[in-house]
Amino acid sequence: MARCKANKALTLASQCLVFSDVCGGEDEDRTHDLVIANDALSQLSYPPTFSLDSNDDLVCLPRCACTTLEFREIGVGNWDHLVGASWRGECWAGARAELPLLLGVLPFGLVYGVLGLQAGLPGWAVVLMSSIVFGGSSQVVFAQLWGAGVPAPVIVGTVGVVNLRHALYSASVAQLLAELPLRWKLLLAYLLTDEAYMAAVGRLTSGPRSAVRHWFLFGTGFTLWAGWQLSTLGGVLLGATIPAGWALDFSIALTFIALLVPSLRRRSECVAAAVAGAVALLAQGVPYKLWILLAALAGMLAGMLAQALQRGKSHE
């Protein structure tokens, strides 16, 4: 019965347009369609999260303005056990959801701790960076650039570009956490990193809309934070026993490739990855390792251009 009801809601919702620049029409018409879509989705116990696969776009919304184009339901888990849960229950549930992801985080932290020492950073600075920056990939980039003697402005700019993805995470959950006071928003923004977002987004968008659901995100984020600090400390302690000739920085590149390849599902993503990789290889001779920044910018521009071209073809 629940599945049938959900299918009816999705059928009605799929007749509506996405409230974005991808679709045409007057604002009044799109607002009307949005109301119909949300009314349909409100029939469900927990309105699901959707991914919109159209013109190489992926849109995740808590209450979805829908489209006549293709839908795929994502992030819909069984959150019945959190109905009426206290803040402690939400927090522990978030921590348990994060624990499996630590299997990949802990080795990464160990490698970063070793690389930081090999780059010439003191041990206390390596550990402190994990607390202040709290971004694995950007910390690795920082350590590599620092070891190469790159000027500070270039390091700051490159690390900033690497961390731009966090702004997307924040934007996708902003409406869900809009009612929280500023102190909570600042804390959760600090804890909102890749693995914490992955573990929490399904619960935030598809679970019961309780007043304490933000504790789930806190549970995932704090568990990740604690694991990252401990693994970094372990890398610093082990760093003195690992020869510098082992070239552990190459293992970081392999890790990123293993994370990247399975996530390439749309044409624009493949174009962005190919262009970024090509620019990275061709620009190796650029001083101060600016090839990292150039490759990132080229990849983003190529991906945006591929999306624009695809949209233009679909509107013809």
N, C-alpha and C positions, 0 to 999 in steps of 0.2 A: 504494500500500500504506500509506504514512504517513497519507494523508488518510483512508483507510478506518479505520485504527486510531484516529485522532483522533476520527472520528465515533462509533465504538463507545464510546470513553471518555467523550465528551460526552453520549451517550445515557444511559449509566449514571449519570454525575454529575448529570444533570438530574433524576434521580428523588429527589435529596436535598433537604433543606430548608436555607434560609439560617440560619446560626448567629447569629440576631439576634432582637430583640424583635418583628420583623415577623411571625414565624412562631410558632405555638403549639407545644404538645407538651412532654413532660418533657425535662429536661436529658439524661437517659440516652439517650433516643431520638435526640435531635439529635446527641449525641456519636457515636453509632453511625453515623448518616447521614453525619456529617462524615468519619469514617474511610473509609467506602465511597467517598465522592466523591474524597478525596485518593488513595486506592489506584487509582481509575480514571484520574485525571489523571496519576499517576506513570508510567503506561504510555507517556506521550509523552516524547520526547527532552527537550523543554523545556516544562514545564507552562505552558499559555497563561494570559493575563490575560483576564478577562471583565468585561463591564459588565452588571449586573443592572438591567433596566428594569422595575421593578415598583412600583406605587403611587407613581410619580414619584421613586423612589429610584435612585441610581446607585452601585453598589458595585464597587470594583476590588480584587481580592485576588490575591496571588501564587500561592497554591494554593487554589482556589476551593471553598468550601462552596456547593453549587449548589441550585437551586430548580426546582420544576415550572413556574415561570413563565418568561417570555421571557428568552433569552440572546442576547447579541451578542458575538462575539469581537473584541477590540480589542488593539492594541499587539503583535500577533504579527508580528514581522519576521523577516528572514533573518539570524540572528546566527551562522551557521556559521563565519564568518571569525574569530570571537572565541574559538572553542574552543582552549584551550591558550594563549591570548594572555598576554603578559607585562603588567606594570603599565604599561609604556610604550605597548604596543599598545592597551590599554584607554583610556588617557588621550588618545592621539591620535584614536582612534575617537570618543570623546566630543566632542573639539574639532571634528572634521569634522561631526559631527551637529548641532552648535550653529551653525556658520557661516551656513547659510541663514537662520536666525532673526535674525541680526544686521541683515539688511536692513530690518527693522522697528524694531529697537532703536536703531540709530544715529541716525536722524532724531529719535526720541523724546528721546534724550539731548541732542541739540543744542537742541531746543526747551526742555527743562528748564533747561539752562544759561543760556539767554537769559531765561527767566521768573524764575529765581532772582535775576539781577541787577536786573531790572525791579521785583522785590518789595523791593529794598533790601538784599539780602544781599551781603556782600563776596564777591569772587571766590573767595578761599581757602575760605570757608565753604560755598559752592556745591559746590566740588570735594570738600571733606572730607565733606560729607553723602553724596555718592555712595559714598564708601568705608565710612562708618559705617552708614548706614541701608540702602543698597543695595536700594532698592525704588522703582521708577519712579513708580508712581501715588501712593504715600504721600509721596514727595519733592515732587511737583507740588502735592499738597494742602497740604503744609507751607508751600511757597513762597507759595501763594495766601493762606493764613490769616495768615502772617507779614506779608505786604504789606498786609493789611486791619487790622492791629493787634489781632488776636484774642489774648486772654489765653493764657498758656502752658498751663494745665491743659486748656483746650478744645483746643488744638493737639495736645497729647499724646494725649488721649482719641480725637480724630478719626483721627489717624494710626494709633493702635492698632487701631481698628475696621477701617480700610482694610486693614491687614496681617493680619487674622485668617485669611485664606485660606492663609497660609503654614503655619499650624498643621495644616491639613488635608493639605497636601503632606507634612509631616513624619510625620503619623500613617500615611499610606498606604505609606511606605517604611520605617517604624520596624522592623518585623519583618525586613525584608530586610537591614538593616544592624545588627542587634542584636549581632552578634558583634564589632563594631569597638570599639577602645578609645575612651575618652572624648574624647581630643584629636581623633580623626577625626570623631566625631559632632558636636563643636562646629564644626569647620571646614566640614563638609558642610551643617550647619544654616544656617550663615552664607551659603553659596553657593546654597542651595536657594530659587530664586525661580521665577517663572512659566515663563519660556522654558527655564531649565535643567531644571526638572522635566519639561516637555513632551518635551524631547529625550532624557531619560534613563530615563523610567519604563518604556518598552517594553523596553529592554535589561535593566533590573534585574529585571523580572517574567517576561520571556519568553526571555531569553538563557541561556547556560550559567552554572551556579551556581559560578563560580570564586571563589577566595579574594581575587582582586584586582579584582572587578567594581566596587567602589566607586570605583576610579580613573576609570571611565567617567563617573560623576556629577561627579567632580572636574574632568574635562576639559570637560564642558558648562558647569559653574558658573564655572570660572576664565576660560574663553573669553568668557562673557557678562560677567563682572566686568570684564575688561580692555576689552572693547568699550564698556561703559557708562562707564568712567572716561575713555577717550579722547573719546567723544562729548560728555560733560559738559564736559571741558576745551575742546573745540572750540566749544561753545556759549558758554562764558565768554569765549573770545577773540573770537568774532564778535559778542558781545552789544553791545559799544560801537558797532558800526557799524549796528545795526538800530534804527530809530526805535521809541520806546515806543508810538506810536500805531498800530502794526500789530496790536496785540491778539492776540498769538500764543497767549494762554491759551485762546482759542476753538478753536484747532486741537487742543488737548488733549481738549476735550470731544468733538470730532468723532472723534478717534482712539478714545476709549473707546466711543463708540456703535458704531463699525465693528467693534470687538472683541466687544462685547456681543451684538449682534443675531444673528450666526450661531450663537452658543452657546446660544440659547434653544430648547431641544428639548422640555422637559417643562412640564406645566401649572403646577407650583409655581414654576418659574423665571420663567415669563411673568407670574404673579401678583406675584412679588417685584419684578420689574423695573417693572411698571406702578405698583405702590403706591409704590415708592421714587421714581419719576419724578414722580408726582402730589404727594407730600409735598414734594419738592424745589422744585416750582413754588409750592405754596401757602405754604411757610414761608420765602420769600425775605425777608420783612420781619423775621425773627427776628435779633436782634443777634449780633455776633461770628461770623457765618456758621455758626451752629449748625444751619442747615438741612442741612448735609452730614451731620452726625452723626445728626440726626433721621431723615433719609431713609434712611440705611443701616440704622438700627435698625428702622424701620418695614418696610423691604423684607425683612429677615431674619425678622421676626415673621410677616409675611404669608406668606412662603414656607413657614415651619414650620407655620402653621395650615392652609395648603392641603394640605400633605402629610398632616397628621393627619386632615383631613376625607376625603381620598381613601382613606386606610387604613381609616377607619371604614366607608365605603361598601363596600369590598371584603370586609369581614368580615361584612357583613349577609347 
